[in-house]
Amino acid sequence: MKNKKKMKENVKEAYGKIARNNGKCGCGPAGACGTDTGKFAKSIGYTEEELNNIPKDANLGLSCGNPTALASLKKGEVVLDLGSGAGFDCFLAAAKVGKEGSIIGIDMTPDMIKKAKANAKKNGIDNVDFRLGDIEKLPVDNNSVDVVISNCVINLSIDKQQVFQEIQRVLVPGGRIAISDIALKKELPAKVRENVAAYIGCVGGAVLIDEYKKIVVGSGLKDVKITVKGTSNCVGPDTKDPISKAALDGLGEGESIDDYIASMYVEGHKS
């Protein structure tokens, strides 16, 4: 990646477009254009009951797993969601921790924060707090969060080591992480790695699974466990979609993007 700052601005612009268009057009995991977001969410681990209990407009089809289920959330806990988007996982977490608990959602895209706050107000969900900010520099106090969740977002960061150092900082002693993300089985071709659309689509910015684990362990988190789930769900079959086209154009003959990338769950805790 030649220009990290420019790439970050490209990501912000693309996800702002998705927020403004209610997920119906733009570039994102699963191909945000034309995706049945409810059907897609169920295919990656969300239940019908969960989907019925959150604002419909919060589900923009930008997930690659269900971190709220992985987290085994308890009543009264404080949960931080990195890259909270329109509030999808925040609202699920809010129901699980109850009125005694609270949720903080961080997103760098003003349009996503605006949409999430509107969803919360419209649906009377008052134990969520959406804050504009970078996941590399969290607007969150030290030792203040019980659980950190994130869904298909950290792969987009230009400094993943810094993200996990920040996670370590804000977690209370004994606090835990439950993260769904994308990683590489093997190195991407340079043409894919440097492509803006592929980066925005959670492909170009992904790192090798072993490297991802080293980053998490290097932050000081303990008992780090990575569970590879299988295919990524990031790139759809429609080669007219800019993400699919960008990824597929850089591959060798007979290759599939799923030869390179996979979705995974990441768990661990702070000592």
C-alpha positions in Angstrom: 0.0 0.0 0.0 1.7 3.1 -1.2 -0.3 5.9 0.4 -1.8 4.9 3.7 -3.4 8.3 4.4 -5.1 8.4 0.9 -6.3 4.8 1.3 -7.9 5.7 4.7 -9.8 8.6 3.0 -11.0 6.3 0.3 -12.4 3.9 2.9 -14.1 6.7 4.7 -15.6 8.1 1.5 -16.9 4.7 0.3 -18.5 3.7 3.6 -20.0 7.2 3.9 -21.7 6.5 0.5 -23.0 3.2 1.8 -24.5 5.0 4.9 -26.1 7.7 2.7 -27.6 5.1 0.4 -28.8 2.8 3.2 -26.5 0.0 2.1 -28.1 -0.3 -1.3 -25.2 0.9 -3.3 -21.5 1.4 -2.7 -18.6 -0.9 -2.0 -18.4 -3.2 1.0 -18.2 -6.8 2.2 -20.7 -9.1 0.5 -21.2 -6.5 -2.2 -23.4 -3.9 -0.7 -25.2 -3.3 -4.0 -28.3 -5.5 -4.4 -27.6 -7.7 -1.3 -30.5 -9.1 0.7 -29.0 -8.0 4.0 -31.3 -10.1 6.2 -30.6 -13.3 4.3 -26.9 -12.6 4.2 -26.9 -11.9 8.0 -28.5 -15.3 8.7 -26.0 -17.0 6.5 -23.1 -15.8 8.7 -24.6 -16.6 12.1 -27.3 -14.2 13.0 -30.7 -15.6 14.1 -34.1 -14.6 12.9 -35.0 -13.5 16.4 -31.9 -11.2 16.6 -32.7 -9.6 13.2 -36.3 -9.0 14.3 -35.2 -7.2 17.5 -33.0 -4.5 16.0 -33.7 -1.6 13.7 -33.9 -2.8 10.1 -31.9 0.2 8.8 -28.9 -0.8 11.0 -28.1 -3.9 8.9 -26.2 -2.7 5.9 -24.8 -6.1 4.9 -21.2 -5.3 6.0 -20.5 -8.2 8.4 -18.5 -11.4 8.1 -19.7 -13.1 11.4 -21.6 -12.5 14.6 -19.2 -11.3 17.3 -22.1 -10.6 19.8 -22.8 -14.3 19.9 -19.1 -15.1 20.3 -18.8 -12.6 23.2 -21.3 -14.3 25.5 -22.4 -10.9 26.7 -23.7 -10.6 30.3 -26.1 -8.2 31.9 -24.4 -5.0 33.1 -21.3 -5.2 30.9 -19.8 -2.3 29.0 -19.2 -3.2 25.4 -17.1 -1.3 22.8 -17.7 -1.9 19.1 -14.9 -0.9 16.7 -16.3 0.3 13.4 -19.9 0.3 14.5 -21.4 1.5 11.2 -25.2 2.0 11.4 -25.3 0.3 14.8 -26.1 -3.3 13.9 -23.9 -5.1 16.5 -24.3 -2.3 19.0 -28.1 -2.7 19.1 -27.8 -6.5 19.5 -25.3 -6.0 22.3 -27.5 -3.4 23.9 -30.3 -6.0 24.2 -27.9 -8.6 25.7 -26.4 -6.3 28.4 -29.7 -4.7 29.3 -30.4 -1.4 30.9 -27.7 -2.0 33.5 -25.0 -2.2 30.8 -23.9 0.2 28.1 -22.5 0.1 24.5 -20.0 2.5 22.9 -19.8 2.4 19.1 -16.8 4.0 17.4 -16.8 4.8 13.7 -14.6 7.2 11.6 -17.4 8.0 9.1 -19.7 10.9 10.1 -22.5 9.6 7.9 -22.4 6.2 9.8 -22.5 7.9 13.2 -25.4 10.1 12.1 -27.3 7.1 10.8 -26.6 5.0 14.0 -27.8 7.9 16.3 -30.9 8.3 14.2 -31.6 4.5 14.5 -31.1 4.7 18.3 -33.4 7.7 18.7 -36.1 6.3 16.4 -36.2 3.0 18.2 -35.8 4.3 21.8 -32.5 2.6 22.5 -30.8 4.7 25.1 -27.9 2.5 26.4 -25.8 3.1 23.3 -23.3 6.0 22.7 -22.0 6.5 19.2 -18.7 8.4 19.0 -16.8 9.7 15.9 -13.2 8.6 16.0 -10.5 6.3 14.7 -10.0 2.8 16.0 -6.2 3.5 16.1 -6.9 6.3 18.6 -10.0 5.4 20.5 -12.0 8.2 22.3 -12.4 5.9 25.3 -10.9 5.9 28.8 -8.3 3.5 30.1 -9.5 0.4 31.8 -13.2 1.2 31.1 -14.6 -1.6 28.8 -15.5 -5.2 29.7 -15.7 -6.5 26.1 -14.4 -5.2 22.7 -16.2 -6.5 19.6 -15.7 -5.7 15.9 -17.1 -7.0 12.7 -15.1 -7.1 9.5 -13.4 -3.7 10.2 -9.9 -4.1 11.6 -8.7 -5.5 8.3 -9.4 -2.0 6.9 -7.0 -0.3 9.4 -3.8 1.1 8.2 -2.1 0.3 11.6 -3.5 -2.9 13.0 -0.8 -3.1 15.8 -1.9 0.2 17.1 -5.6 -0.9 17.0 -4.8 -3.8 19.3 -2.6 -1.7 21.6 -5.6 0.6 22.0 -7.9 -2.4 22.7 -5.4 -3.5 25.4 -5.5 0.0 26.9 -9.3 0.4 27.2 -10.1 -3.1 28.4 -10.5 -3.6 32.2 -8.2 -6.3 33.7 -9.9 -9.6 32.7 -11.7 -7.9 29.9 -12.1 -9.8 26.6 -12.3 -9.5 22.8 -14.7 -11.1 20.4 -13.8 -10.1 16.9 -15.0 -11.3 13.5 -12.6 -10.4 10.7 -11.0 -11.3 7.4 -7.4 -12.6 7.0 -5.3 -14.2 4.3 -4.5 -17.9 3.8 -1.6 -16.8 1.5 -0.2 -13.6 0.1 -2.4 -11.7 -2.3 -1.0 -10.8 -5.8 0.3 -7.2 -5.8 -2.3 -6.1 -8.3 -5.1 -7.0 -5.8 -3.2 -5.7 -2.8 -2.7 -2.3 -4.3 -6.3 -1.9 -5.7 -8.4 0.7 -3.9 -11.7 -1.2 -4.5 -10.3 -4.4 -3.2 -9.0 -2.7 -0.1 -12.3 -1.1 0.6 -13.9 -4.5 0.2 -11.9 -6.1 3.1 -9.6 -7.9 0.7 -6.5 -5.7 0.0 -5.9 -4.7 3.6 -6.0 -8.2 5.1 -2.9 -9.8 6.5 -1.9 -13.4 6.9 -3.7 -15.4 9.6 -0.4 -16.0 11.4 0.6 -12.4 11.2 -2.8 -11.3 12.6 -2.3 -13.6 15.6 1.2 -12.2 16.2 -0.2 -8.6 16.2 -2.9 -9.6 18.7 -0.4 -11.4 21.0 2.1 -8.5 20.6 -0.4 -6.1 22.1 -0.2 -8.0 25.4 -3.6 -9.8 25.1 -3.5 -13.4 26.5 -4.9 -16.8 25.5 -5.4 -15.5 21.9 -7.5 -18.0 19.9 -8.2 -17.7 16.2 -10.9 -19.8 14.6 -10.9 -19.9 10.8 -14.5 -20.2 9.7 -14.1 -20.7 6.0 -14.8 -18.5 3.0 -14.8 -14.8 3.5 -18.2 -13.7 2.1 -16.5 -10.5 1.1 -16.5 -10.9 -2.7 -19.7 -11.7 -4.5 -20.0 -13.6 -7.8 -21.2 -10.5 -9.7 -18.1 -9.4 -11.6 -19.8 -6.1 -12.4 -19.5 -5.2 -8.7 -16.3 -3.1 -8.4 -14.9 -5.1 -5.5 -15.5 -8.4 -7.1 -14.0 -7.2 -10.4 -11.0 -5.6 -8.7 -10.2 -8.8 -6.8 -10.9 -11.2 -9.6 -8.9 -9.3 -12.2 -5.7 -9.6 -10.2 -5.9 -13.4 -9.8 -4.3 -16.1 -11.9 -6.2 -18.3 -14.3 -8.4 -20.7 -12.5 -7.9 -19.0 -9.1 -10.7 -17.9 -6.7 -10.5 -15.2 -4.1 -11.4 -17.8 -1.6 -8.1 -19.5 -2.3 -6.6 -16.4 -0.6 -8.9 -15.1 2.1 -11.1 -16.5 4.9 -13.3 -15.2 7.7 -12.3 -15.9 11.3 -13.1 -15.3 14.9 -10.5 -13.8 17.2 -10.7 -14.3 21.0 -8.5 -13.3 23.9 -8.4 -11.4 27.2 -6.4 -8.8 29.1 -4.5 -10.0 32.2 
